[in-house]
């Protein structure tokens, strides 16, 4: 998405350096529009280097492309951080005497401001009235925080931290198309014990399922995340008031937890890597070499959880399966996925290629998404969060006719 970051002339401009970095890191095309005063705090080369886009303060540059309005017209979001009392006043009055002013007047995108000023200026009735005007106009305001100010005094007026501004900005870019929808997501990999210290497991980190839960919650869903053996640092991405985490270990535990979570869920997403087999016998005591010889491990099949969920599917419920394949060609990948979709009866099947170096444990992913007729409805490649976005888009589409019924 295109984000314009307006930077005005306050000492907090140095914190917006981090804000720009965070927005670029989140995959957005960021254009910085500083005021002349802002450049006294942080120079133009810094903004250009971080945003990877040309930076100017003047409405007279790039006139051929009508830059003074083009930036605002093309923006999906405009963030002003820091927003000084002066710029807030100009915004309230609709003054456009610099590139940021023309951009703000020319945009129909959401606008987020992070005020930063001395406490007296923040409390001044003029600022209060201007903030009121902006709020009434639908401008989003984050902060200011109470804390130490540039002069050494303290009070309300301190710009909130860049992480908080980035979070507010990204939330404004996220559609709320899953508002109130209940989703059950399984993630991670099951472990089937052999004895008290050993298990049969797999390399799934849980990252893709956690990204799905986090993205669903950001879009308004109420999520139950059934987490099979996921490390704390991976699970941290799922910290959200609308995500309830249910930790599980084995396939049997995961089956029970998903059966419970699916009862009132409109969408069920089985992203977990579930063991297909488990040891027939689990020894109460650690297996040792003392008896001599190499032990044979007898395996028994675990029930197919997703097939069970499909057989109990409630009206209007969308069920999504995952498949990790090691094919020799893309045709084989899609063909295998098609057969799996038919066999399991899921509404959507997300298939990705895995190997020693790809898929599991990695940050990125590439998937094909198949619909209930076995047709490829979408493909996605990128971070696991980007793949999660594509999967949720497909779920929203599959839910639409069912929700209208
Ligand atoms: O057949 P395969 O294991 O490749 O299928 C993967 C899909 O089936 C995933 O959605 C996985 O969560 C689910 N699965 C399951 N129960 C099993 C094995 C896999 O629900 N015992």
Boltz pocket constraint, residues with backbone or C-beta under 6 A from the ligand:
constraints:
  - pocket:
      binder: B
      contacts: [[A, 251], [A, 270], [A, 271], [A, 272], [A, 273], [A, 274], [A, 275], [A, 276], [A, 302], [A, 303], [A, 304], [A, 305], [A, 306], [A, 307], [A, 320], [A, 321], [A, 322], [A, 323], [A, 324], [A, 340]]
      max_distance: 6.0
